[in-house]
Amino acid sequence: MRLANLAGRAVLVTDAGAIDVEAASDGRFGPDPQSLFDDWAAFAEWSKAVTDASAAASVPFDAARLDAPVPRPRQVFAIGLNYAEHAAEAGYPPDSMPVTFTKFPSSIVGQGALVALPEGHVDWEVELVVVIGREAHQVSRETAWDHVAGLTIGQDLSERITQLQGSAPQFSLGKSFPGFGPTGPWLVTPDEFADRDDLAIACSLSGEVMQSSRTSMMLYDVPELLVRLSAVCPLLPGDIIFSGTPSGIGNRRTPQRFIGPDDVLVSEIEGIGMLTTRFTAGG
């Protein structure tokens, strides 16, 4: 199943177009994409019959109207240094615990967002984003995937001066300017992937490939992230986890490169698709 947010309404995406969830369910499920995570098991079961039987009812849609598939997560977790090559380029050894911070929910935007650049050095980080479908607290590796509603693409945008100023880094603030959490274009359920633990991941900036790796290179894979995070606090339905980025970020290049006005950032993950973000000069 592919679940999208089309101009604020939950839709199932098929090869032929989109199926409006509220209309197709005769009001059993509402139009708000975020509300579907309150009873994800029932929704996921219902959607199987709909996508199989009602593909003919799909209507074409304008991808420019897509918004964040999880528009209002209660908790946003973000993981740093989760690929060995990125940890090496950043000058840090692999850690015994996932480096964890947050991106404040007000930074979340969707496909095709136009992000106003603040002053400073804005960097890119393509990431696999994990969406929680069932509360997870002190889960085991064996059951971790059972708590995942789906996967989507994310960009952990970062303003490096804010992030790194002072004696203690301000990771969460430096990564939470308006528009600094692009996600999308839709959520894809784990059963849609041939190998959910090994997906190609890449991004390009204005046509130049900047990052290219596979999610199997993560130091802490999806089950391990759920084990480690849920050991401390419950993961709630509709929460999202930015799972870390491969090497190739701008502030570790020689010379450094950062996002400028009129740049176009395109992120891709195998089995999900493509997420595009555009930029303009801030006011």
C-alpha positions as CSV (number, residue, x, y, z in Angstrom):
1,M,0.0,0.0,0.0
2,R,1.0,3.5,-0.8
3,L,-0.7,6.1,1.4
4,A,-0.4,9.8,0.5
5,N,-1.6,13.2,1.7
6,L,-3.3,14.9,-1.2
7,A,-4.0,18.5,-0.3
8,G,-4.8,17.5,3.2
9,R,-6.9,14.4,2.4
10,A,-5.7,10.8,2.8
11,V,-5.6,8.8,-0.4
12,L,-4.4,5.4,-1.5
13,V,-2.0,5.7,-4.5
14,T,-2.3,3.1,-7.3
15,D,-0.7,2.9,-10.7
16,A,-3.8,4.6,-12.1
17,G,-4.1,7.4,-9.7
18,A,-5.5,8.1,-6.2
19,I,-8.5,6.7,-4.2
20,D,-9.9,9.0,-1.6
21,V,-10.0,7.1,1.7
22,E,-13.0,8.8,3.3
23,A,-15.1,8.3,0.2
24,A,-14.0,4.7,-0.4
25,S,-14.6,3.7,3.2
26,D,-18.1,5.4,3.4
27,G,-16.8,7.5,6.2
28,R,-15.3,4.7,8.3
29,F,-12.0,6.4,8.0
30,G,-11.8,10.2,7.9
31,P,-9.9,12.5,5.5
32,D,-7.1,13.4,7.9
33,P,-4.0,11.3,7.1
34,Q,-2.7,11.7,10.7
35,S,-5.9,10.2,12.2
36,L,-5.4,6.9,10.3
37,F,-2.5,5.9,12.7
38,D,-4.9,5.9,15.6
39,D,-6.2,2.5,14.4
40,W,-3.6,1.5,11.9
41,A,-4.2,-2.2,12.0
42,A,-7.8,-1.8,11.0
43,F,-7.0,0.7,8.3
44,A,-4.2,-1.5,6.9
45,E,-6.5,-4.5,6.7
46,W,-9.3,-2.5,5.0
47,S,-6.9,-1.0,2.5
48,K,-5.9,-4.4,1.1
49,A,-9.4,-5.1,-0.2
50,V,-9.7,-1.5,-1.5
51,T,-6.5,-1.5,-3.5
52,D,-7.2,-4.9,-5.0
53,A,-10.9,-4.3,-5.8
54,S,-11.1,-0.6,-6.5
55,A,-8.0,0.3,-8.6
56,A,-10.4,1.1,-11.4
57,A,-11.9,3.9,-9.2
58,S,-8.6,5.7,-9.1
59,V,-8.4,9.2,-10.5
60,P,-5.4,11.0,-11.8
61,F,-3.9,13.5,-9.4
62,D,-1.4,16.4,-9.5
63,A,1.8,15.4,-7.6
64,A,2.4,19.1,-6.8
65,R,-0.6,18.8,-4.4
66,L,1.0,16.2,-2.3
67,D,1.9,17.1,1.3
68,A,3.7,15.3,4.1
69,P,2.3,11.8,4.5
70,V,2.6,12.1,8.3
71,P,1.7,15.8,8.7
72,R,1.6,16.1,12.5
73,P,3.7,13.5,14.3
74,R,3.7,13.7,18.1
75,Q,7.3,12.7,18.3
76,V,10.1,13.1,15.7
77,F,13.3,11.1,16.3
78,A,16.4,11.7,14.3
79,I,19.5,9.6,14.3
80,G,23.0,10.9,13.6
81,L,26.1,9.1,12.4
82,N,24.3,5.9,11.5
83,Y,26.4,5.0,8.4
84,A,30.0,4.1,9.0
85,E,31.2,6.2,6.1
86,H,29.4,9.3,7.3
87,A,30.7,8.8,10.8
88,A,34.2,8.6,9.3
89,E,33.8,11.8,7.2
90,A,32.4,13.6,10.2
91,G,35.4,12.6,12.3
92,Y,33.5,10.4,14.8
93,P,34.0,6.7,15.6
94,P,30.9,4.5,15.6
95,D,29.1,4.9,18.9
96,S,27.7,2.3,21.3
97,M,24.3,4.1,21.2
98,P,22.5,5.7,18.3
99,V,23.1,9.5,18.4
100,T,19.6,10.7,18.9
101,F,18.0,14.2,18.6
102,T,14.7,15.7,17.3
103,K,13.5,17.8,14.5
104,F,10.6,19.8,15.9
105,P,7.3,18.9,14.1
106,S,6.8,22.4,12.8
107,S,9.6,21.8,10.4
108,I,7.8,18.9,8.6
109,V,6.7,19.6,5.0
110,G,5.9,17.5,2.0
111,Q,6.7,16.8,-1.7
112,G,7.7,19.8,-3.8
113,A,8.1,22.2,-0.9
114,L,9.7,25.6,-1.5
115,V,12.0,26.3,1.5
116,A,13.2,29.8,2.3
117,L,16.9,29.6,3.2
118,P,17.8,31.2,6.5
119,E,21.2,33.0,6.9
120,G,24.1,30.5,7.3
121,H,25.1,27.2,5.7
122,V,22.2,25.0,4.8
123,D,23.2,21.3,4.2
124,W,21.4,18.2,2.9
125,E,21.0,14.7,4.4
126,V,18.9,12.1,2.6
127,E,17.3,9.6,5.1
128,L,15.0,6.7,5.2
129,V,12.1,7.7,7.5
130,V,10.3,5.1,9.6
131,V,6.7,5.6,10.5
132,I,5.3,3.9,13.6
133,G,1.9,2.2,13.3
134,R,1.5,0.5,16.6
135,E,2.8,1.7,20.0
136,A,6.3,0.3,20.7
137,H,7.7,0.1,24.2
138,Q,10.6,-2.2,25.1
139,V,10.2,-4.2,21.9
140,S,12.4,-7.0,20.7
141,R,14.3,-7.2,17.3
142,E,12.0,-10.1,16.3
143,T,8.8,-8.0,16.7
144,A,10.1,-4.6,15.8
145,W,8.9,-4.5,12.2
146,D,5.4,-5.4,13.4
147,H,5.2,-1.9,14.9
148,V,6.1,-0.1,11.6
149,A,3.3,1.3,9.5
150,G,5.6,2.1,6.6
151,L,8.6,3.9,5.2
152,T,9.0,7.2,3.4
153,I,11.8,9.5,2.2
154,G,13.1,12.4,4.3
155,Q,15.6,15.2,4.1
156,D,17.2,16.2,7.4
157,L,18.1,19.8,6.3
158,S,20.6,21.4,8.6
159,E,21.8,25.0,9.1
160,R,25.3,24.2,10.2
161,I,26.2,27.5,11.9
162,T,23.3,27.3,14.3
163,Q,23.8,23.6,14.8
164,L,27.5,23.9,15.7
165,Q,27.8,27.2,17.5
166,G,28.6,27.4,21.1
167,S,30.4,24.8,23.3
168,A,27.5,22.3,23.0
169,P,25.9,21.7,19.6
170,Q,22.3,22.7,19.0
171,F,21.4,19.8,16.7
172,S,17.6,20.1,17.2
173,L,17.4,23.9,16.6
174,G,19.8,23.9,13.7
175,K,17.7,21.2,12.0
176,S,14.2,22.7,12.7
177,F,13.9,25.9,10.6
178,P,10.6,26.1,8.7
179,G,10.6,23.5,5.9
180,F,13.7,21.7,7.2
181,G,11.9,18.3,7.4
182,P,10.7,17.4,3.9
183,T,9.1,14.0,3.8
184,G,7.3,12.0,1.1
185,P,6.1,11.6,-1.5
186,W,4.0,8.9,0.3
187,L,4.2,6.2,2.9
188,V,4.9,2.6,1.6
189,T,4.1,-0.4,3.8
190,P,6.9,-2.8,4.5
191,D,5.2,-5.7,2.6
192,E,5.7,-3.8,-0.7
193,F,9.5,-4.2,-0.5
194,A,11.5,-7.2,-1.8
195,D,14.1,-6.5,0.9
196,R,13.0,-3.8,3.4
197,D,16.4,-3.9,5.1
198,D,18.5,-3.2,1.9
199,L,17.3,-0.3,-0.2
200,A,19.3,2.0,-2.5
201,I,19.3,5.6,-1.2
202,A,20.7,8.6,-3.0
203,C,20.3,12.4,-3.5
204,S,21.4,15.0,-6.0
205,L,21.6,18.7,-5.8
206,S,20.7,20.6,-9.0
207,G,21.6,17.5,-11.1
208,E,24.8,16.5,-9.3
209,V,24.8,13.3,-7.3
210,M,25.8,14.0,-3.8
211,Q,25.0,10.8,-1.8
212,S,24.6,7.2,-2.9
213,S,24.5,4.2,-0.6
214,R,22.2,1.4,0.7
215,T,20.2,1.2,3.9
216,S,21.9,-2.1,4.7
217,M,25.0,0.0,5.5
218,M,23.3,1.5,8.5
219,L,25.1,0.7,11.8
220,Y,21.7,0.4,13.5
221,D,19.1,-1.0,11.2
222,V,15.4,-0.3,11.6
223,P,14.7,-3.1,14.1
224,E,17.7,-2.1,16.2
225,L,16.6,1.6,16.2
226,L,13.2,0.6,17.5
227,V,14.8,-1.6,20.2
228,R,17.1,1.1,21.4
229,L,14.6,4.0,21.2
230,S,11.7,2.1,22.7
231,A,13.8,0.9,25.6
232,V,13.8,4.5,26.8
233,C,10.4,5.9,25.7
234,P,7.3,4.6,24.0
235,L,7.1,5.1,20.3
236,L,3.5,6.3,19.5
237,P,1.4,5.6,16.4
238,G,2.2,8.3,13.8
239,D,5.7,9.0,15.2
240,I,8.5,9.3,12.7
241,I,12.2,8.4,12.8
242,F,14.8,10.0,10.5
243,S,17.2,7.0,10.5
244,G,20.5,8.7,9.5
245,T,22.3,9.7,6.4
246,P,25.1,8.2,4.3
247,S,28.3,10.1,3.4
248,G,28.4,13.0,0.9
249,I,27.0,16.0,2.9
250,G,28.1,19.5,2.1
251,N,30.0,20.6,5.1
252,R,32.4,17.6,4.8
253,R,33.3,18.3,1.1
254,T,36.5,20.0,0.0
255,P,35.6,22.7,-0.8
256,Q,32.4,22.8,1.3
257,R,29.2,23.2,-0.6
258,F,25.8,24.4,0.7
259,I,22.4,24.8,-0.7
260,G,21.7,28.1,-2.5
261,P,18.6,29.9,-3.8
262,D,17.2,28.2,-6.9
263,D,18.9,24.9,-6.0
264,V,16.7,21.7,-6.5
265,L,17.3,18.8,-4.1
266,V,16.1,15.4,-5.3
267,S,16.2,12.4,-3.0
268,E,15.4,8.8,-4.0
269,I,14.9,5.5,-2.2
270,E,14.4,2.2,-3.9
271,G,10.8,1.1,-3.7
272,I,9.5,4.4,-2.5
273,G,10.2,6.9,-5.3
274,M,11.5,10.5,-5.4
275,L,11.2,13.5,-3.1
276,T,11.9,17.0,-4.6
277,T,12.6,20.1,-2.6
278,R,13.2,23.6,-4.0
279,F,14.8,26.6,-2.3
280,T,14.6,30.4,-2.4
281,A,16.3,33.2,-0.6
282,G,14.9,33.9,2.9
283,G,13.3,37.1,3.7
